[in-house]
């Protein structure tokens, strides 16, 4: 794998899963029914992804929303914030298995923001939050790079998003 390039398999962690994994008080589970997720299930899935050499991605929206939940938690704010800060630093440094934040910079460029603004009213009408919309854009970004993307979420609205995978072009022999 080249430096700065994600592995062929990418797991994107949304806010609901990240809160469960970090054991944010009041957010210890997500999802409902048979798809309900708790720490043991989330940790097992993430550890399996790490063993299978997936690149893990923390979208900026997941970081901000998780940070907000931590700041509003009834206890353990410092400990949970420290755990999130450690993941952020690992991602910024591209410490395996984390992807760099710079991979998401196009989304926040003037052109990216204008595109998001243009599509946002329709997404809001479908009850998709702005945070979830940006997480879906991160999934699409990695899919268009040719990665197989798993959007790990307990959110039903976000579960419906299927990243658009760019067609694989066979290499021509010379």
Residue frames as a rotation matrix with the C-alpha (Angstrom) as fourth column:
UNK 1
0.582 0.813 0.000 0.00
0.813 -0.582 0.000 0.00
0.000 0.000 -1.000 0.00
UNK 2
-0.202 -0.639 0.742 1.37
0.574 -0.691 -0.439 3.42
0.793 0.338 0.506 -0.97
UNK 3
-0.729 -0.071 -0.681 1.81
0.624 -0.477 -0.619 6.05
-0.280 -0.876 0.392 1.72
UNK 4
-0.758 0.489 -0.432 -1.35
-0.427 -0.872 -0.238 8.13
-0.493 0.004 0.870 1.89
UNK 5
-0.450 0.618 -0.645 -3.38
-0.649 0.270 0.711 5.60
0.614 0.738 0.280 -0.09
UNK 6
0.087 0.537 0.839 -6.10
-0.921 0.364 -0.137 3.63
-0.379 -0.761 0.526 1.70
UNK 7
-0.795 -0.247 0.554 -6.22
-0.102 0.955 0.280 -0.14
-0.598 0.166 -0.784 1.47
UNK 8
-0.867 0.490 -0.093 -8.67
0.006 0.195 0.981 -1.69
0.498 0.850 -0.172 -0.98
UNK 9
0.012 0.877 -0.481 -11.14
0.748 0.311 0.586 -2.03
0.664 -0.367 -0.652 1.91
UNK 10
-0.809 -0.202 0.552 -12.34
-0.104 -0.875 -0.473 1.00
0.578 -0.440 0.687 3.85
UNK 11
-0.089 0.783 -0.615 -14.53
0.935 0.278 0.219 1.12
0.342 -0.556 -0.758 6.95
UNK 12
-0.565 0.019 0.825 -16.11
-0.064 -0.998 -0.022 4.48
0.823 -0.065 0.565 7.69
UNK 13
-0.585 0.307 -0.750 -17.21
0.806 0.323 -0.496 4.97
0.090 -0.895 -0.437 11.29
UNK 14
-0.071 0.616 0.785 -20.27
0.194 -0.763 0.617 7.10
0.979 0.195 -0.065 11.79
UNK 15
-0.374 -0.075 0.925 -21.16
-0.689 -0.644 -0.331 8.95
0.621 -0.761 0.189 14.99
UNK 16
0.625 0.722 0.298 -23.45
-0.733 0.412 0.540 6.27
0.267 -0.556 0.787 16.44
UNK 17
0.780 -0.403 -0.479 -20.81
0.342 0.915 -0.214 3.53
0.525 0.003 0.851 16.16
UNK 18
-0.229 -0.921 0.317 -17.99
0.167 -0.357 -0.919 5.80
0.959 -0.158 0.235 17.32
UNK 19
-0.037 0.300 0.953 -19.97
-0.862 -0.493 0.122 6.76
0.506 -0.817 0.277 20.45
UNK 20
0.927 0.374 -0.010 -20.60
-0.330 0.831 0.447 3.09
0.176 -0.411 0.894 21.25
UNK 21
0.518 -0.794 -0.318 -16.95
0.485 0.578 -0.656 2.15
0.705 0.185 0.685 20.65
UNK 22
-0.454 -0.708 0.541 -15.70
-0.019 -0.599 -0.800 4.99
0.891 -0.374 0.259 22.86
UNK 23
-0.285 0.453 -0.845 -18.29
0.888 0.457 -0.054 4.10
0.362 -0.765 -0.532 25.54
UNK 24
-0.812 0.102 0.574 -19.79
-0.150 -0.988 -0.037 7.59
0.564 -0.116 0.818 25.63
UNK 25
-0.847 0.514 -0.139 -22.20
0.312 0.269 -0.911 7.68
-0.431 -0.815 -0.388 28.61
UNK 26
-0.049 0.940 -0.337 -25.79
-0.273 -0.337 -0.901 7.59
-0.961 0.048 0.273 27.38
UNK 27
0.424 0.113 -0.898 -24.69
-0.902 -0.036 -0.430 6.37
-0.081 0.993 0.087 23.93
UNK 28
-0.350 -0.648 0.676 -23.66
-0.658 0.684 0.315 2.79
-0.667 -0.335 -0.666 24.82
UNK 29
-0.338 0.289 0.896 -25.89
0.580 0.814 -0.043 1.25
-0.741 0.504 -0.443 22.14
UNK 30
-0.478 0.286 -0.831 -27.18
-0.677 -0.722 0.141 2.22
-0.560 0.630 0.539 18.71
UNK 31
-0.761 0.306 -0.571 -29.57
-0.363 0.529 0.767 0.77
0.537 0.791 -0.292 16.18
UNK 32
-0.160 0.770 0.618 -32.63
-0.935 0.082 -0.344 -1.24
-0.315 -0.633 0.707 17.10
UNK 33
0.812 0.584 0.000 -33.90
-0.566 0.787 -0.243 -4.79
-0.142 0.197 0.970 17.10
UNK 34
0.824 -0.483 0.296 -31.60
0.471 0.875 0.113 -7.44
-0.313 0.046 0.949 15.65
UNK 35
0.357 -0.724 0.591 -29.31
0.606 -0.302 -0.736 -4.76
0.711 0.621 0.331 14.23
UNK 36
0.965 -0.005 0.264 -28.77
-0.202 -0.658 0.726 -3.20
0.170 -0.753 -0.636 17.66
UNK 37
0.249 -0.958 -0.144 -25.09
0.293 0.216 -0.932 -2.60
0.923 0.190 0.334 18.39
UNK 38
0.996 -0.086 -0.006 -23.31
-0.018 -0.273 0.962 -2.59
-0.084 -0.958 -0.274 21.76
UNK 39
0.407 -0.911 -0.069 -19.63
-0.857 -0.407 0.317 -2.20
-0.317 -0.070 -0.946 22.63
UNK 40
-0.094 -0.496 0.863 -18.79
-0.181 0.861 0.475 -5.91
-0.979 -0.111 -0.171 22.32
UNK 41
0.520 0.372 0.769 -20.35
0.637 0.431 -0.639 -6.20
-0.570 0.822 -0.013 18.87
UNK 42
0.983 -0.170 -0.066 -18.82
-0.177 -0.801 -0.572 -2.93
0.045 0.574 -0.817 17.61
UNK 43
0.280 -0.943 0.178 -15.38
-0.804 -0.129 0.580 -3.71
-0.524 -0.305 -0.795 19.02
UNK 44
0.035 -0.224 0.974 -15.41
0.200 0.956 0.213 -7.20
-0.979 0.187 0.078 17.48
UNK 45
0.788 0.337 0.516 -16.36
0.558 -0.035 -0.829 -5.78
-0.261 0.941 -0.215 14.07
UNK 46
0.860 -0.504 -0.076 -13.68
-0.506 -0.828 -0.240 -3.08
0.058 0.245 -0.968 14.19
UNK 47
0.101 -0.858 0.504 -10.99
-0.627 0.339 0.702 -5.48
-0.773 -0.387 -0.504 15.42
UNK 48
0.287 0.078 0.955 -11.91
0.521 0.823 -0.224 -7.88
-0.803 0.562 0.196 12.60
UNK 49
0.976 0.084 0.200 -11.62
0.214 -0.539 -0.815 -5.03
0.040 0.838 -0.544 10.08
UNK 50
0.548 -0.836 0.035 -8.20
-0.798 -0.509 0.324 -4.13
-0.253 -0.205 -0.946 11.49
UNK 51
-0.015 -0.543 0.840 -7.04
-0.175 0.828 0.532 -7.76
-0.984 -0.139 -0.107 11.23
UNK 52
0.412 0.254 0.875 -8.28
0.756 0.441 -0.484 -7.82
-0.509 0.861 -0.010 7.63
UNK 53
-0.575 -0.812 -0.097 -6.18
0.674 -0.538 0.507 -4.68
-0.464 0.226 0.856 6.99
UNK 54
0.423 0.748 0.511 -9.06
0.865 -0.502 0.019 -2.31
0.270 0.434 -0.859 6.35
UNK 55
-0.809 -0.464 0.361 -8.35
0.344 -0.872 -0.349 1.40
0.477 -0.158 0.865 6.42
UNK 56
-0.023 0.793 -0.609 -10.49
0.989 -0.072 -0.132 3.04
-0.149 -0.605 -0.782 9.10
UNK 57
-0.617 -0.093 0.781 -11.92
0.416 -0.881 0.225 6.49
0.667 0.464 0.582 8.38
UNK 58
-0.272 0.507 -0.818 -13.24
0.823 -0.318 -0.471 9.08
-0.499 -0.801 -0.330 10.83
UNK 59
-0.018 0.308 0.951 -15.31
0.753 -0.622 0.216 11.62
0.658 0.720 -0.221 8.89
UNK 60
-0.873 -0.331 0.358 -15.09
0.085 -0.827 -0.556 15.13
0.480 -0.455 0.750 10.29
UNK 61
-0.060 0.937 0.344 -18.84
-0.633 -0.302 0.713 15.05
0.772 -0.175 0.611 11.00
UNK 62
0.529 0.216 -0.821 -18.40
0.333 0.837 0.435 11.91
0.781 -0.503 0.371 13.13
UNK 63
-0.479 -0.789 -0.385 -15.62
0.732 -0.118 -0.671 13.57
0.484 -0.603 0.634 15.11
UNK 64
-0.802 0.192 0.566 -17.59
-0.299 -0.949 -0.103 16.76
0.517 -0.252 0.818 15.72
UNK 65
0.222 0.975 0.002 -20.85
-0.545 0.122 0.830 15.01
0.809 -0.186 0.558 16.59
UNK 66
0.359 -0.168 -0.918 -19.10
0.594 0.800 0.086 12.49
0.720 -0.576 0.387 18.87
UNK 67
-0.737 -0.676 -0.016 -17.25
0.486 -0.513 -0.707 15.35
0.470 -0.529 0.707 20.55
UNK 68
-0.443 0.671 0.594 -20.57
-0.600 -0.714 0.359 17.09
0.666 -0.197 0.720 21.15
UNK 69
0.568 0.659 -0.493 -22.02
-0.111 0.655 0.747 13.94
0.815 -0.370 0.445 22.74
UNK 70
-0.075 -0.690 -0.720 -18.93
0.798 0.391 -0.458 13.59
0.597 -0.609 0.522 24.94
UNK 71
-0.858 -0.295 0.420 -19.13
0.068 -0.877 -0.476 17.22
0.509 -0.380 0.772 26.07
UNK 72
-0.152 0.901 0.405 -22.80
-0.787 -0.359 0.502 16.71
0.598 -0.243 0.764 27.03
UNK 73
-0.036 0.102 -0.994 -22.25
0.227 0.970 0.091 13.36
0.973 -0.222 -0.058 28.79
UNK 74
0.835 0.457 0.306 -23.16
-0.184 -0.293 0.938 13.19
0.519 -0.840 -0.161 32.48
UNK 75
0.667 -0.680 0.305 -19.73
-0.332 0.095 0.939 11.80
-0.667 -0.727 -0.162 33.44
UNK 76
0.229 -0.719 0.656 -16.39
0.559 0.649 0.516 10.56
-0.797 0.249 0.551 32.08
UNK 77
0.976 0.187 -0.107 -16.08
0.033 -0.617 -0.786 13.55
-0.213 0.764 -0.609 29.73
UNK 78
0.354 -0.917 -0.185 -12.30
-0.854 -0.398 0.336 13.91
-0.382 0.039 -0.923 30.15
UNK 79
-0.298 -0.482 0.824 -11.65
-0.199 0.875 0.441 10.19
-0.934 -0.033 -0.357 29.68
UNK 80
0.396 0.522 0.756 -13.89
0.645 0.428 -0.633 9.86
-0.654 0.737 -0.167 26.61
UNK 81
0.947 -0.101 -0.303 -12.49
-0.255 -0.813 -0.524 13.11
-0.193 0.574 -0.796 25.13
UNK 82
0.041 -0.995 0.091 -8.96
-0.756 0.028 0.654 11.77
-0.653 -0.096 -0.751 25.62
UNK 83
-0.180 -0.041 0.983 -9.88
0.311 0.945 0.097 8.55
-0.933 0.323 -0.157 23.79
UNK 84
0.788 0.503 0.355 -11.39
0.508 -0.204 -0.837 10.50
-0.349 0.840 -0.416 20.88
UNK 85
0.733 -0.575 -0.363 -8.38
-0.600 -0.798 0.052 12.84
-0.319 0.180 -0.930 20.79
UNK 86
-0.194 -0.826 0.529 -6.06
-0.349 0.562 0.750 9.84
-0.917 -0.039 -0.397 20.52
UNK 87
0.139 0.322 0.937 -8.00
0.715 0.621 -0.320 8.49
-0.685 0.714 -0.144 17.51
UNK 88
0.967 0.228 -0.111 -7.94
0.111 -0.775 -0.623 11.93
-0.228 0.590 -0.775 15.90
UNK 89
0.346 -0.920 -0.184 -4.16
-0.745 -0.389 0.543 12.17
-0.571 -0.050 -0.820 16.32
UNK 90
-0.287 -0.427 0.857 -3.67
0.116 0.873 0.474 8.68
-0.951 0.235 -0.201 14.88
UNK 91
0.524 0.546 0.654 -5.80
0.732 0.105 -0.673 9.57
-0.436 0.832 -0.345 11.86
UNK 92
0.918 -0.209 -0.336 -3.95
-0.294 -0.929 -0.224 12.88
-0.265 0.305 -0.915 11.37
UNK 93
-0.008 -0.997 0.076 -0.64
-0.773 0.055 0.632 10.98
-0.634 -0.054 -0.771 11.45
UNK 94
0.368 0.270 -0.890 -1.99
-0.831 0.524 -0.185 8.23
0.416 0.808 0.417 9.17
UNK 95
-0.606 -0.530 0.593 -1.10
-0.758 0.611 -0.228 5.68
-0.241 -0.588 -0.772 11.82
UNK 96
-0.573 0.376 -0.729 -2.24
-0.291 0.738 0.609 2.29
0.767 0.561 -0.313 10.56
UNK 97
-0.487 0.333 0.807 -5.13
0.825 0.480 0.299 1.50
-0.288 0.811 -0.509 10.27
UNK 98
0.263 0.691 -0.673 -6.34
0.481 -0.699 -0.529 5.14
-0.836 -0.185 -0.516 10.16
UNK 99
0.156 -0.112 0.981 -6.71
0.942 -0.283 -0.182 7.30
0.298 0.953 0.061 7.04
UNK 100
-0.813 -0.522 -0.258 -5.47
0.567 -0.811 -0.145 10.87
-0.133 -0.264 0.955 6.97
UNK 101
0.063 0.835 -0.546 -7.92
0.483 -0.504 -0.716 13.74
-0.873 -0.219 -0.436 7.37
UNK 102
-0.513 -0.326 -0.794 -6.46
-0.412 -0.718 0.561 15.36
-0.753 0.615 0.234 4.27
UNK 103
-0.910 0.228 0.345 -8.38
0.407 0.645 0.647 12.81
-0.075 0.730 -0.679 2.21
UNK 104
-0.014 0.995 -0.101 -11.54
0.975 -0.008 -0.222 14.70
-0.222 -0.101 -0.970 3.15
UNK 105
-0.530 -0.284 -0.799 -10.34
0.340 -0.934 0.107 18.23
-0.777 -0.215 0.591 2.34
UNK 106
-0.956 0.181 0.229 -12.06
0.174 -0.277 0.945 18.44
0.235 0.944 0.233 -1.06
UNK 107
-0.150 0.961 -0.234 -15.41
0.903 0.229 0.364 18.07
0.403 -0.157 -0.901 0.63
UNK 108
0.364 0.256 -0.896 -14.74
0.771 -0.623 0.135 21.29
-0.523 -0.739 -0.424 2.57
UNK 109
-0.797 -0.589 0.131 -13.34
0.539 -0.598 0.594 23.30
-0.272 0.544 0.794 -0.35
UNK 110
-0.588 0.605 -0.537 -15.50
-0.509 -0.793 -0.336 26.10
-0.629 0.076 0.774 -1.79
UNK 111
-0.506 0.385 -0.772 -16.60
-0.733 0.280 0.620 23.81
0.455 0.879 0.141 -4.62
UNK 112
-0.763 0.179 -0.622 -17.38
0.344 0.926 -0.155 20.97
0.548 -0.332 -0.768 -2.23
UNK 113
-0.767 0.481 -0.424 -19.39
0.295 -0.323 -0.899 23.24
-0.570 -0.815 0.106 0.05
UNK 114
-0.530 0.585 -0.614 -21.33
-0.787 -0.609 0.099 24.65
-0.316 0.535 0.783 -2.90
UNK 115
-0.571 0.299 -0.765 -22.15
-0.352 0.752 0.557 21.14
0.742 0.587 -0.324 -4.13
UNK 116
-0.795 0.273 -0.542 -23.28
0.592 0.545 -0.594 20.17
0.133 -0.793 -0.595 -0.62
UNK 117
-0.712 0.528 -0.462 -25.38
-0.144 -0.755 -0.640 23.33
-0.687 -0.389 0.614 -0.36
UNK 118
-0.564 0.487 -0.667 -27.03
-0.810 -0.171 0.560 22.59
0.159 0.856 0.491 -3.72
UNK 119
-0.441 0.355 -0.824 -28.04
-0.064 0.903 0.424 19.07
0.895 0.240 -0.376 -2.69
UNK 120
-0.993 -0.100 -0.067 -28.79
0.057 0.104 -0.993 19.74
0.106 -0.990 -0.097 0.97
UNK 121
-0.469 0.874 0.130 -32.47
-0.860 -0.418 -0.292 20.82
-0.201 -0.248 0.948 0.71
UNK 122
0.203 0.547 -0.812 -33.44
-0.699 0.662 0.271 17.55
0.686 0.513 0.516 -1.01
UNK 123
-0.492 -0.460 -0.739 -31.53
0.178 0.778 -0.603 15.52
0.852 -0.428 -0.301 1.58
UNK 124
-0.959 0.179 0.219 -33.15
-0.271 -0.365 -0.891 17.42
-0.080 -0.914 0.398 4.46
UNK 125
-0.114 0.974 -0.197 -36.57
-0.984 -0.084 0.156 16.74
0.135 0.212 0.968 2.93
UNK 126
0.271 0.126 -0.954 -35.67
-0.245 0.968 0.058 13.03
0.931 0.218 0.294 3.16
UNK 127
0.933 0.122 0.338 -34.72
-0.338 -0.023 0.941 13.50
0.122 -0.992 0.019 6.85
UNK 128
0.468 -0.867 -0.170 -31.00
0.806 0.498 -0.320 12.95
0.362 0.013 0.932 6.23
UNK 129
0.777 -0.191 -0.599 -28.99
0.312 -0.710 0.631 15.16
-0.546 -0.678 -0.492 8.59
UNK 130
0.821 -0.540 -0.186 -26.23
-0.528 -0.594 -0.607 17.41
0.217 0.597 -0.772 7.29
UNK 131
0.004 -0.832 0.555 -23.70
-0.862 0.278 0.423 15.35
-0.506 -0.480 -0.716 9.27
UNK 132
0.167 0.134 0.977 -24.95
0.131 0.979 -0.157 12.13
-0.977 0.154 0.146 7.70
UNK 133
0.981 0.190 0.037 -24.90
0.071 -0.177 -0.982 13.73
-0.180 0.966 -0.187 4.26
UNK 134
0.459 -0.879 -0.133 -21.21
-0.879 -0.426 -0.215 14.58
0.133 0.215 -0.967 4.66
UNK 135
-0.152 -0.460 0.875 -20.46
-0.542 0.779 0.316 11.08
-0.827 -0.426 -0.367 5.96
UNK 136
0.612 0.442 0.656 -22.15
0.311 0.629 -0.713 9.67
-0.728 0.640 0.247 2.84
UNK 137
0.915 -0.326 -0.239 -19.96
-0.386 -0.532 -0.753 11.96
0.118 0.782 -0.613 0.70
UNK 138
-0.014 -0.941 0.338 -16.86
-0.934 0.132 0.331 10.53
-0.356 -0.311 -0.881 2.39
UNK 139
0.060 0.115 0.992 -18.10
0.006 0.993 -0.115 7.02
-0.998 0.013 0.059 1.55
UNK 140
0.924 0.329 0.193 -18.65
0.201 0.009 -0.980 8.07
-0.325 0.944 -0.058 -2.07
UNK 141
0.573 -0.785 -0.235 -15.16
-0.818 -0.563 -0.116 9.60
-0.042 0.259 -0.965 -2.23
UNK 142
-0.309 -0.735 0.604 -13.49
-0.671 0.618 0.409 6.32
-0.674 -0.279 -0.684 -1.24
UNK 143
0.311 0.487 0.816 -15.77
0.271 0.778 -0.567 4.28
-0.911 0.397 0.110 -3.50
UNK 144
0.984 0.064 -0.169 -14.83
-0.128 -0.408 -0.904 6.47
-0.127 0.911 -0.393 -6.46
UNK 145
0.128 -0.991 -0.029 -11.16
-0.972 -0.132 0.193 5.77
-0.196 0.004 -0.981 -5.65
UNK 146
0.020 -0.051 -0.999 -11.98
-0.579 0.814 -0.053 2.10
0.815 0.579 -0.013 -6.28
UNK 147
-0.892 -0.336 0.303 -12.19
-0.428 0.405 -0.808 1.03
0.149 -0.850 -0.505 -2.64
UNK 148
-0.187 0.829 -0.528 -14.76
0.432 0.552 0.713 -1.35
0.882 -0.095 -0.461 -1.26
UNK 149
-0.708 -0.044 0.705 -16.51
-0.421 -0.775 -0.471 0.77
0.567 -0.630 0.530 1.35
UNK 150
-0.192 0.661 -0.725 -18.30
0.799 0.535 0.276 -0.34
0.570 -0.526 -0.631 4.48
UNK 151
-0.377 0.203 0.904 -20.27
-0.392 -0.919 0.043 2.43
0.839 -0.338 0.426 6.12
UNK 152
-0.532 0.104 -0.840 -20.44
0.642 0.696 -0.320 1.21
0.552 -0.710 -0.437 9.70
UNK 153
-0.756 0.392 0.525 -23.48
-0.497 -0.865 -0.070 2.82
0.426 -0.314 0.848 11.31
UNK 154
-0.776 0.613 -0.144 -26.43
0.565 0.577 -0.590 2.16
-0.279 -0.540 -0.794 13.56
UNK 155
-0.479 0.559 -0.677 -28.36
-0.353 -0.829 -0.435 4.97
-0.804 0.031 0.594 11.86
UNK 156
0.038 0.585 0.810 -31.17
0.562 0.658 -0.502 3.70
-0.827 0.474 -0.304 9.62
UNK 157
0.866 0.298 -0.401 -31.09
-0.100 -0.684 -0.723 6.74
-0.490 0.666 -0.562 7.35
UNK 158
0.150 -0.912 -0.382 -27.38
-0.927 -0.264 0.267 6.37
-0.345 0.314 -0.885 6.74
UNK 159
-0.348 -0.233 0.908 -27.64
-0.094 0.972 0.213 2.57
-0.933 -0.011 -0.361 6.34
UNK 160
0.622 0.684 0.382 -29.70
0.339 0.204 -0.918 3.17
-0.706 0.700 -0.105 3.20
UNK 161
0.626 -0.447 -0.639 -26.80
-0.713 -0.660 -0.236 4.99
-0.316 0.603 -0.732 1.53
UNK 162
0.673 -0.470 0.571 -24.86
0.548 0.835 0.042 2.80
-0.497 0.285 0.820 -0.82
UNK 163
0.036 -0.748 -0.663 -21.54
-0.283 -0.644 0.711 4.26
-0.958 0.162 -0.235 -1.89
UNK 164
0.943 0.229 -0.241 -21.22
-0.270 0.107 -0.957 4.52
-0.193 0.968 0.163 -5.63
UNK 165
0.229 -0.893 0.387 -18.27
0.187 0.430 0.883 2.38
-0.955 -0.130 0.265 -6.62
UNK 166
0.173 -0.276 -0.946 -16.31
-0.869 -0.494 -0.015 3.52
-0.463 0.825 -0.325 -9.62
UNK 167
0.979 0.185 -0.089 -16.10
-0.204 0.835 -0.511 0.88
-0.020 0.518 0.855 -12.34
UNK 168
0.254 -0.919 0.301 -12.91
-0.091 0.287 0.954 -1.15
-0.963 -0.270 -0.011 -12.26
UNK 169
0.773 -0.060 -0.632 -11.00
-0.631 -0.174 -0.756 -0.67
-0.064 0.983 -0.173 -15.47
UNK 170
0.783 -0.531 0.324 -8.82
0.466 0.846 0.260 -3.56
-0.412 -0.052 0.910 -16.54
UNK 171
0.173 -0.825 -0.538 -5.23
-0.404 -0.558 0.725 -2.67
-0.898 0.092 -0.429 -17.28
UNK 172
0.941 0.090 -0.326 -4.20
-0.338 0.237 -0.911 -2.94
-0.004 0.967 0.253 -20.89
UNK 173
0.477 -0.814 0.331 -1.23
0.521 0.566 0.640 -5.03
-0.708 -0.133 0.694 -21.76
UNK 174
0.547 -0.359 -0.756 1.51
-0.628 -0.774 -0.087 -3.27
-0.554 0.522 -0.649 -23.62
